[in-house]
Structures are given as structure tokens and as C-alpha cells.
Amino acid sequence: MRKSRFTEEQIIRVLKEHAAGASASDLCRKHGISDATFYKWRSRYGGMEISEARKLKALEEENRKLKKLLAESMLDVSTLKEMLGKNF
């Protein structure tokens, strides 16, 4: 996945500017982002504080690692079953 040019803190600051009354199109022009990016950020980070965004990122990273471990263990199990099946 492509790394964003903006950190969670910067994204939340942009969204807070919008909540304070700035229009979405003005913010997009000011920060050099597309309308689609702004609305994607708003759906994902809307109403969050910076600490909550950090927790979300940490949880997503942990989830990614756990999924990788699960896939590797399932591969090991299937390989062992296949090897046992050939022996008998």
C-alpha cells in the first residue's frame, strides 16, 4: 500500500478546519488534495482525536501481523497434512 504524504495528525487538522467552517473545496486547494481524498479522510477519521488515530494505526498494524501469522500457520498445517497423507 502506498504511503500517504500526510500524517494522521495533519489529516485530523485539515478535518478540524472543515468543522470550524472552511469549505471542502478551499481546503482541498490549500492542501493540494483531491475532493475524493478529502471525503475518504472524513469518512475514516471524522470525529477522531489525534490519540485515537494513533491507536487505530497501531491496531491496524497488529491486525496485519496477526493475519500474516495465521496464513503462515495454515500453510504449515496444510503442508504437514499433505506429507502425512503421502506416508500412508
PyMOL commands that place a pseudoatom at each C-alpha (Angstrom):
pseudoatom trace, name=CA, resn=MET, resi=1, chain=A, elem=C, hetatm=0, pos=[0.000, 0.000, 0.000]
pseudoatom trace, name=CA, resn=ARG, resi=2, chain=A, elem=C, hetatm=0, pos=[1.242, 3.468, -0.885]
pseudoatom trace, name=CA, resn=LYS, resi=3, chain=A, elem=C, hetatm=0, pos=[2.417, 5.657, 1.969]
pseudoatom trace, name=CA, resn=SER, resi=4, chain=A, elem=C, hetatm=0, pos=[0.456, 8.853, 2.417]
pseudoatom trace, name=CA, resn=ARG, resi=5, chain=A, elem=C, hetatm=0, pos=[2.118, 12.253, 2.190]
pseudoatom trace, name=CA, resn=PHE, resi=6, chain=A, elem=C, hetatm=0, pos=[0.096, 13.302, 5.218]
pseudoatom trace, name=CA, resn=THR, resi=7, chain=A, elem=C, hetatm=0, pos=[0.306, 12.004, 8.773]
pseudoatom trace, name=CA, resn=GLU, resi=8, chain=A, elem=C, hetatm=0, pos=[-2.777, 11.279, 10.829]
pseudoatom trace, name=CA, resn=GLU, resi=9, chain=A, elem=C, hetatm=0, pos=[-2.180, 14.478, 12.771]
pseudoatom trace, name=CA, resn=GLN, resi=10, chain=A, elem=C, hetatm=0, pos=[-2.158, 16.558, 9.591]
pseudoatom trace, name=CA, resn=ILE, resi=11, chain=A, elem=C, hetatm=0, pos=[-5.296, 14.841, 8.303]
pseudoatom trace, name=CA, resn=ILE, resi=12, chain=A, elem=C, hetatm=0, pos=[-7.153, 15.499, 11.542]
pseudoatom trace, name=CA, resn=ARG, resi=13, chain=A, elem=C, hetatm=0, pos=[-6.060, 19.164, 11.488]
pseudoatom trace, name=CA, resn=VAL, resi=14, chain=A, elem=C, hetatm=0, pos=[-7.496, 19.524, 7.974]
pseudoatom trace, name=CA, resn=LEU, resi=15, chain=A, elem=C, hetatm=0, pos=[-10.757, 17.925, 9.102]
pseudoatom trace, name=CA, resn=LYS, resi=16, chain=A, elem=C, hetatm=0, pos=[-10.923, 20.230, 12.131]
pseudoatom trace, name=CA, resn=GLU, resi=17, chain=A, elem=C, hetatm=0, pos=[-10.524, 23.218, 9.810]
pseudoatom trace, name=CA, resn=HIS, resi=18, chain=A, elem=C, hetatm=0, pos=[-13.521, 21.921, 7.882]
pseudoatom trace, name=CA, resn=ALA, resi=19, chain=A, elem=C, hetatm=0, pos=[-15.503, 21.505, 11.107]
pseudoatom trace, name=CA, resn=ALA, resi=20, chain=A, elem=C, hetatm=0, pos=[-14.616, 25.094, 12.013]
pseudoatom trace, name=CA, resn=GLY, resi=21, chain=A, elem=C, hetatm=0, pos=[-16.366, 26.311, 8.891]
pseudoatom trace, name=CA, resn=ALA, resi=22, chain=A, elem=C, hetatm=0, pos=[-13.910, 26.195, 5.982]
pseudoatom trace, name=CA, resn=SER, resi=23, chain=A, elem=C, hetatm=0, pos=[-15.327, 24.799, 2.753]
pseudoatom trace, name=CA, resn=ALA, resi=24, chain=A, elem=C, hetatm=0, pos=[-14.099, 21.444, 1.486]
pseudoatom trace, name=CA, resn=SER, resi=25, chain=A, elem=C, hetatm=0, pos=[-13.068, 22.784, -1.913]
pseudoatom trace, name=CA, resn=ASP, resi=26, chain=A, elem=C, hetatm=0, pos=[-10.992, 25.591, -0.335]
pseudoatom trace, name=CA, resn=LEU, resi=27, chain=A, elem=C, hetatm=0, pos=[-9.236, 23.119, 1.956]
pseudoatom trace, name=CA, resn=CYS, resi=28, chain=A, elem=C, hetatm=0, pos=[-8.518, 20.769, -0.933]
pseudoatom trace, name=CA, resn=ARG, resi=29, chain=A, elem=C, hetatm=0, pos=[-6.978, 23.580, -2.943]
pseudoatom trace, name=CA, resn=LYS, resi=30, chain=A, elem=C, hetatm=0, pos=[-4.988, 24.883, 0.048]
pseudoatom trace, name=CA, resn=HIS, resi=31, chain=A, elem=C, hetatm=0, pos=[-3.509, 21.487, 0.974]
pseudoatom trace, name=CA, resn=GLY, resi=32, chain=A, elem=C, hetatm=0, pos=[-3.180, 20.097, -2.563]
pseudoatom trace, name=CA, resn=ILE, resi=33, chain=A, elem=C, hetatm=0, pos=[-5.535, 17.137, -2.237]
pseudoatom trace, name=CA, resn=SER, resi=34, chain=A, elem=C, hetatm=0, pos=[-8.462, 15.951, -4.324]
pseudoatom trace, name=CA, resn=ASP, resi=35, chain=A, elem=C, hetatm=0, pos=[-12.089, 16.103, -3.239]
pseudoatom trace, name=CA, resn=ALA, resi=36, chain=A, elem=C, hetatm=0, pos=[-12.223, 12.303, -3.168]
pseudoatom trace, name=CA, resn=THR, resi=37, chain=A, elem=C, hetatm=0, pos=[-9.240, 12.174, -0.818]
pseudoatom trace, name=CA, resn=PHE, resi=38, chain=A, elem=C, hetatm=0, pos=[-10.820, 14.708, 1.494]
pseudoatom trace, name=CA, resn=TYR, resi=39, chain=A, elem=C, hetatm=0, pos=[-14.104, 12.801, 1.714]
pseudoatom trace, name=CA, resn=LYS, resi=40, chain=A, elem=C, hetatm=0, pos=[-12.270, 9.492, 2.198]
pseudoatom trace, name=CA, resn=TRP, resi=41, chain=A, elem=C, hetatm=0, pos=[-10.363, 11.083, 5.081]
pseudoatom trace, name=CA, resn=ARG, resi=42, chain=A, elem=C, hetatm=0, pos=[-13.596, 12.430, 6.526]
pseudoatom trace, name=CA, resn=SER, resi=43, chain=A, elem=C, hetatm=0, pos=[-15.257, 9.008, 6.435]
pseudoatom trace, name=CA, resn=ARG, resi=44, chain=A, elem=C, hetatm=0, pos=[-12.244, 7.348, 8.042]
pseudoatom trace, name=CA, resn=TYR, resi=45, chain=A, elem=C, hetatm=0, pos=[-11.016, 9.959, 10.546]
pseudoatom trace, name=CA, resn=GLY, resi=46, chain=A, elem=C, hetatm=0, pos=[-14.103, 12.129, 11.050]
pseudoatom trace, name=CA, resn=GLY, resi=47, chain=A, elem=C, hetatm=0, pos=[-14.647, 12.981, 14.719]
pseudoatom trace, name=CA, resn=MET, resi=48, chain=A, elem=C, hetatm=0, pos=[-11.369, 11.430, 15.844]
pseudoatom trace, name=CA, resn=GLU, resi=49, chain=A, elem=C, hetatm=0, pos=[-8.731, 12.975, 18.020]
pseudoatom trace, name=CA, resn=ILE, resi=50, chain=A, elem=C, hetatm=0, pos=[-5.033, 12.507, 17.293]
pseudoatom trace, name=CA, resn=SER, resi=51, chain=A, elem=C, hetatm=0, pos=[-4.586, 9.925, 20.065]
pseudoatom trace, name=CA, resn=GLU, resi=52, chain=A, elem=C, hetatm=0, pos=[-7.466, 7.861, 18.687]
pseudoatom trace, name=CA, resn=ALA, resi=53, chain=A, elem=C, hetatm=0, pos=[-5.928, 7.929, 15.209]
pseudoatom trace, name=CA, resn=ARG, resi=54, chain=A, elem=C, hetatm=0, pos=[-2.628, 6.659, 16.624]
pseudoatom trace, name=CA, resn=LYS, resi=55, chain=A, elem=C, hetatm=0, pos=[-4.439, 3.823, 18.385]
pseudoatom trace, name=CA, resn=LEU, resi=56, chain=A, elem=C, hetatm=0, pos=[-6.253, 2.962, 15.153]
pseudoatom trace, name=CA, resn=LYS, resi=57, chain=A, elem=C, hetatm=0, pos=[-2.975, 2.796, 13.243]
pseudoatom trace, name=CA, resn=ALA, resi=58, chain=A, elem=C, hetatm=0, pos=[-1.412, 0.575, 15.932]
pseudoatom trace, name=CA, resn=LEU, resi=59, chain=A, elem=C, hetatm=0, pos=[-4.398, -1.760, 15.880]
pseudoatom trace, name=CA, resn=GLU, resi=60, chain=A, elem=C, hetatm=0, pos=[-4.317, -1.995, 12.094]
pseudoatom trace, name=CA, resn=GLU, resi=61, chain=A, elem=C, hetatm=0, pos=[-0.621, -2.853, 12.195]
pseudoatom trace, name=CA, resn=GLU, resi=62, chain=A, elem=C, hetatm=0, pos=[-1.199, -5.521, 14.848]
pseudoatom trace, name=CA, resn=ASN, resi=63, chain=A, elem=C, hetatm=0, pos=[-4.081, -6.943, 12.808]
pseudoatom trace, name=CA, resn=ARG, resi=64, chain=A, elem=C, hetatm=0, pos=[-1.851, -7.121, 9.712]
pseudoatom trace, name=CA, resn=LYS, resi=65, chain=A, elem=C, hetatm=0, pos=[0.820, -9.038, 11.668]
pseudoatom trace, name=CA, resn=LEU, resi=66, chain=A, elem=C, hetatm=0, pos=[-1.725, -11.461, 13.118]
pseudoatom trace, name=CA, resn=LYS, resi=67, chain=A, elem=C, hetatm=0, pos=[-3.205, -12.169, 9.697]
pseudoatom trace, name=CA, resn=LYS, resi=68, chain=A, elem=C, hetatm=0, pos=[0.263, -12.906, 8.364]
pseudoatom trace, name=CA, resn=LEU, resi=69, chain=A, elem=C, hetatm=0, pos=[0.970, -15.307, 11.258]
pseudoatom trace, name=CA, resn=LEU, resi=70, chain=A, elem=C, hetatm=0, pos=[-2.345, -17.073, 10.695]
pseudoatom trace, name=CA, resn=ALA, resi=71, chain=A, elem=C, hetatm=0, pos=[-1.673, -17.505, 6.979]
pseudoatom trace, name=CA, resn=GLU, resi=72, chain=A, elem=C, hetatm=0, pos=[1.792, -18.910, 7.662]
pseudoatom trace, name=CA, resn=SER, resi=73, chain=A, elem=C, hetatm=0, pos=[0.496, -21.362, 10.266]
pseudoatom trace, name=CA, resn=MET, resi=74, chain=A, elem=C, hetatm=0, pos=[-2.315, -22.510, 7.956]
pseudoatom trace, name=CA, resn=LEU, resi=75, chain=A, elem=C, hetatm=0, pos=[0.268, -23.122, 5.236]
pseudoatom trace, name=CA, resn=ASP, resi=76, chain=A, elem=C, hetatm=0, pos=[2.389, -25.160, 7.659]
pseudoatom trace, name=CA, resn=VAL, resi=77, chain=A, elem=C, hetatm=0, pos=[-0.619, -27.242, 8.702]
pseudoatom trace, name=CA, resn=SER, resi=78, chain=A, elem=C, hetatm=0, pos=[-1.641, -27.963, 5.132]
pseudoatom trace, name=CA, resn=THR, resi=79, chain=A, elem=C, hetatm=0, pos=[1.933, -28.946, 4.262]
pseudoatom trace, name=CA, resn=LEU, resi=80, chain=A, elem=C, hetatm=0, pos=[2.105, -31.332, 7.234]
pseudoatom trace, name=CA, resn=LYS, resi=81, chain=A, elem=C, hetatm=0, pos=[-1.250, -32.910, 6.302]
pseudoatom trace, name=CA, resn=GLU, resi=82, chain=A, elem=C, hetatm=0, pos=[-0.053, -33.415, 2.770]
pseudoatom trace, name=CA, resn=MET, resi=83, chain=A, elem=C, hetatm=0, pos=[3.169, -35.043, 3.952]
pseudoatom trace, name=CA, resn=LEU, resi=84, chain=A, elem=C, hetatm=0, pos=[1.290, -37.352, 6.348]
pseudoatom trace, name=CA, resn=GLY, resi=85, chain=A, elem=C, hetatm=0, pos=[-1.103, -38.337, 3.596]
pseudoatom trace, name=CA, resn=LYS, resi=86, chain=A, elem=C, hetatm=0, pos=[1.744, -39.451, 1.330]
pseudoatom trace, name=CA, resn=ASN, resi=87, chain=A, elem=C, hetatm=0, pos=[3.345, -41.641, 4.019]
pseudoatom trace, name=CA, resn=PHE, resi=88, chain=A, elem=C, hetatm=0, pos=[0.314, -43.866, 4.463]
for i in range(1, 88): cmd.bond("trace and resi %d" % i, "trace and resi %d" % (i + 1))
show_as sticks, trace
zoom trace
